[in-house]
Amino acid sequence: MKRTATAIFSVGLLLVSVVLADDGYLEARRLVAEGKIQPLEAILEQVKSVQPGNVLEVELEEDDDRMIYEIELLDKEGMVWELKIDAVTGELVERELED
């Protein structure tokens, strides 16, 4: 019984996470459509010249009243990089090698 309750709780958390992720995606689409931020495709084109690699994860976050694309990349040497890009201007805010 305890195992079943734990499984149901876990599935519930997963569904909440999926819903929240969908809401974030919709918010990003709305901001792009309103011209408030650059589309991810344009940002990724700029990132290629700064840090080539395969995209592992992308998040759009608000940081100090600034919309930031946080992008994790895997380079050809197997190192993971995190880049923070201003979603409005496309400016590189931070670039660091992950531990």
N, C-alpha and C positions, 0 to 999 in steps of 0.2 A: 504493500500500500504506500509506504513512504517513498519507494522508488518511483511509483506512478505519479505521485504528487510532485516530486522533483522534476520529472520529465515534463509534466504539464506546465509547471512554472517556467522551465527553461524555454519551452516552445513559445510561451506567452512573451517572455523577454525578447526572443528572436523576432517575433512579429512586431513588437513595439519598435525595435531597432530598424526594421525594414520600413515601417511607416515614417519614422523620423528621417531616415535617409531619403525617402521619396520626397518628403517636404523640403529638405535642403536642396534637392535637385530642382524642384519646382521654383523655389526662391531664386536660385541661380539663373534659371531660364527667364524668370520675370525681370531680373536686374539687367540681363543682357538685352532683352527685348526693349526695355525702357532706355537703353543706352547708358546705364549707370556704371556698368563694368564691361570690360572687354570679354569676348567669347574665349573659352578655354583653348580652342584651336589656335587662335592668334597668339595667345600666351605661350603655348607649347612650341610654336614655331620660333619665338624669340629665345626660349630656353635652350633649344638645340645648339645655338651658337655659344652659349655660356657653359653648358654642361651636357654633352651628349650622353645618351643612355636610354634605357627602357623605363617607361613610367610604371611605378609600382602602385602609387596612391596619389590622389588629388583631393584636397579639401578646400572649401571656400569658407573663410572665417572672418569675423569682424575683430580687429585688434586695434585698440585705441582709436575708435571711430574711423578706421581705415579697413577697407575690404582687401583681404589678402588671399591669394591662391598659395596654398602650401603643397608643394610637389615633392614627392620622394622618387628618386631615380636610381637605377642600378647601372653602374658604368661597366665597361668591358673587362675591367679587372675584378669585378665582383664587389666593388665598394658601393655603399648606399649613401647618396647625397640628399640633403633636404634643402630645397630652395623656397624662399618666401618672395613672392612677386606681388607688387601692388596691382590689384585687379582693375583699377581705374587707369593708371598711367602705363602699366607694363614694366615699371622700374623694378630692378632687382633690389630687394630690401635686405636679404640675408642669404648666405650660402654656407652650408657647413656639412662636414663629413660626419655621418652617424657612427656611433660606437658599435 
